[in-house]
Amino acid sequence: MACLALAVTGYVMLMTHPRLYWGEVGNSLTPALLELPISRNHQHGGWQGQEAILDGDPSVISANRTFEIFNQNGWGRSLHFLAAWIAVLTGLGYLLAGVMSGHFRRHVLPPTAHLGPRHVWVDLTRHLRLQVPRATGGPDYGLLQRVAYSVVLFVALPLAVVTGLAMSPRVTAAVPALSSLFGGFQSARTIHFAAFVVLTLFTLGHVFMVATTGFTRHMRGMTIGEKR
């Protein structure tokens, strides 16, 4: 539920300002790295009376909007941070259990000997042809599955957490170097969005694989731990 709340509130906040930048600052009047057509705030063109804020610096400008802005950022941000701490605490418990039990070493991290082009190509063609073994209820992951889980657990999720902290004014006030680590506030926001995309694609692919390789067996294994 925490992950679902994070996805929904993150999308709501992105609808409020569907533009991504690189660097420390960015707003609707400055060039964007990426614009997302997900709300009426996207490419509205509704500005009038642009004027410079600082004398002698025409790049810092302001203007009045001529449209009704979509803004649900208040409740979205509060719920997002609440759900984030719940997800982080449960995630830390999962990581600790995975390390202490050896689950990551035995079942998740791909063997170095299997990371060659031939092994990757064979496993990739099998997945593209949907030639995936039926689920057994145990963690018998294939090569690409191990790679995907490793990227999510050890790259995308930590990156989402750290960039999220880099966007928190309270955290960056105590640790200013955290925002600078990613090149600025807006850079951290863009990387945070990229991590969200990776996690969303992983989730969709995971649901598809569960449905096509034995939904009942997988659900039994993930809920009551029964293996048949």
C-alpha positions in Angstrom: 0.0 0.0 0.0 2.9 2.4 0.7 4.3 1.8 -2.7 0.9 2.4 -4.3 0.5 5.6 -2.3 4.0 6.7 -3.5 3.1 6.1 -7.1 -0.2 7.9 -6.9 1.0 11.0 -5.0 4.2 11.1 -7.1 2.1 11.3 -10.2 -0.1 14.0 -8.7 2.9 16.1 -7.8 4.3 15.6 -11.3 0.9 16.8 -12.8 1.3 20.0 -10.8 4.6 20.7 -12.6 5.1 18.3 -15.5 8.6 19.6 -16.4 12.0 18.2 -15.6 15.2 20.2 -15.4 18.9 19.7 -14.8 20.8 21.8 -12.3 19.7 23.6 -9.2 16.7 25.6 -10.3 14.0 25.6 -13.0 10.5 26.9 -13.5 7.8 27.2 -16.2 9.6 30.1 -17.9 13.0 28.3 -18.3 13.9 25.6 -20.8 13.1 22.1 -19.6 15.0 18.9 -20.1 11.7 17.0 -20.5 8.0 18.0 -20.6 5.3 15.5 -19.8 1.8 16.0 -21.3 -0.1 14.8 -18.2 -2.1 17.8 -17.0 -3.4 21.2 -18.2 -0.2 22.7 -16.8 1.7 21.2 -19.8 2.5 23.6 -22.7 -0.3 25.9 -21.8 1.2 29.1 -23.3 -0.8 31.2 -20.9 1.6 34.0 -19.8 1.5 37.7 -20.1 3.6 40.6 -19.0 7.0 38.9 -18.7 9.5 41.0 -16.8 13.0 40.6 -15.4 13.3 40.1 -11.6 16.9 41.1 -11.3 18.3 44.3 -12.9 20.8 43.5 -15.7 19.9 39.8 -15.8 17.2 39.1 -18.4 17.4 35.3 -17.8 15.6 35.6 -14.4 12.1 36.5 -15.4 8.6 36.3 -14.0 5.1 36.5 -15.5 1.4 36.3 -14.7 -0.5 33.2 -15.6 -3.6 33.5 -17.8 -4.9 30.0 -17.0 -6.2 28.1 -13.9 -3.3 26.0 -12.7 -3.8 22.4 -11.6 -2.3 22.3 -8.1 -2.8 19.3 -5.7 0.8 19.6 -4.5 0.0 20.1 -0.8 -1.7 16.9 0.2 0.2 15.0 -2.4 3.6 16.0 -0.9 2.5 15.3 2.7 1.2 11.8 1.9 4.2 11.1 -0.4 6.7 11.7 2.4 4.6 9.7 4.9 4.3 6.7 2.6 8.1 7.0 1.8 9.1 6.6 5.4 6.9 3.5 5.7 8.4 2.0 2.6 11.9 2.8 3.7 11.5 1.2 7.1 9.9 -2.0 5.7 12.5 -2.0 2.9 15.4 -1.8 5.4 13.9 -4.8 7.2 13.7 -6.8 3.9 17.3 -5.9 3.0 18.6 -6.9 6.4 16.8 -10.2 6.2 18.0 -10.8 2.7 21.6 -10.2 3.7 21.6 -12.1 7.0 19.8 -15.1 5.5 22.0 -15.2 2.4 18.9 -14.9 0.1 20.5 -12.2 -2.0 23.7 -14.1 -2.5 22.1 -17.4 -3.3 19.0 -16.4 -5.3 19.2 -12.8 -6.5 22.7 -11.7 -7.4 23.5 -13.3 -10.8 26.7 -15.5 -11.0 29.5 -13.7 -12.7 30.1 -16.6 -15.0 26.5 -16.3 -16.4 26.8 -12.6 -17.4 28.5 -13.3 -20.7 26.8 -12.3 -24.0 25.8 -15.9 -24.9 24.0 -16.6 -21.6 22.2 -13.2 -21.7 21.1 -13.7 -25.3 19.8 -17.2 -24.7 17.7 -16.1 -21.7 16.5 -13.0 -23.5 15.3 -15.0 -26.5 13.5 -17.4 -24.2 11.6 -14.5 -22.5 10.7 -12.9 -25.9 9.2 -16.2 -27.0 7.5 -16.6 -23.6 9.4 -19.8 -23.1 9.6 -19.3 -19.3 9.5 -22.3 -17.0 6.4 -22.6 -14.9 6.5 -21.3 -11.3 7.5 -23.8 -8.7 6.8 -21.6 -5.7 10.5 -21.2 -4.9 13.1 -18.5 -5.8 14.5 -20.3 -8.9 15.1 -17.0 -10.8 16.6 -17.0 -14.3 19.5 -14.8 -15.4 17.4 -11.8 -16.5 15.2 -12.0 -13.5 18.3 -11.9 -11.2 19.7 -8.9 -13.1 16.3 -7.1 -12.9 16.0 -7.8 -9.2 19.6 -6.7 -8.6 19.1 -3.4 -10.5 15.9 -2.7 -8.6 17.1 -3.6 -5.1 20.6 -2.2 -5.3 20.3 0.7 -7.7 16.8 2.0 -8.5 15.4 1.8 -4.9 18.4 3.3 -3.1 18.6 6.0 -5.8 14.9 6.8 -5.3 15.4 7.1 -1.6 18.5 9.2 -1.6 17.2 11.6 -4.3 14.0 11.9 -2.4 15.9 13.0 0.7 17.9 15.4 -1.5 14.6 17.2 -2.3 13.6 17.6 1.3 14.3 21.1 2.6 14.7 19.9 6.1 17.2 17.2 5.2 19.2 19.4 2.8 19.3 22.1 5.5 21.1 19.7 7.8 23.2 18.0 5.0 23.6 20.6 2.1 26.1 18.3 0.3 23.3 15.8 -0.4 21.6 18.0 -3.0 25.0 19.0 -4.5 25.8 15.3 -4.9 23.3 15.1 -7.8 24.1 18.4 -9.3 21.3 20.4 -7.7 17.7 20.1 -6.6 16.2 19.8 -10.1 18.8 17.2 -11.1 17.8 15.1 -8.0 14.1 15.5 -9.0 14.9 14.3 -12.6 16.9 11.3 -11.3 14.1 10.5 -8.9 11.6 10.4 -11.8 13.9 8.1 -13.8 14.1 5.7 -10.8 10.3 5.8 -10.6 10.0 4.9 -14.3 12.4 1.9 -13.8 10.4 0.7 -10.8 7.1 1.1 -12.6 8.3 -0.9 -15.6 9.7 -3.5 -13.3 6.4 -3.8 -11.5 4.4 -4.1 -14.8 6.8 -6.7 -16.1 6.7 -8.6 -12.8 2.9 -8.7 -12.8 3.0 -10.0 -16.4 5.5 -12.7 -15.6 3.5 -13.8 -12.6 0.3 -14.0 -14.6 2.0 -16.0 -17.4 4.1 -18.5 -15.3 1.7 -19.6 -12.6 -0.3 -16.9 -10.8 -1.7 -19.3 -8.1 1.7 -20.8 -7.3 3.4 -17.4 -7.1 0.7 -16.0 -4.8 0.9 -19.0 -2.6 4.6 -18.7 -2.4 4.6 -15.0 -1.6 1.8 -15.1 0.9 1.9 -18.3 2.9 5.2 -19.6 1.7 3.9 -22.9 0.5 5.9 -24.7 -2.1 4.5 -27.5 -4.3 
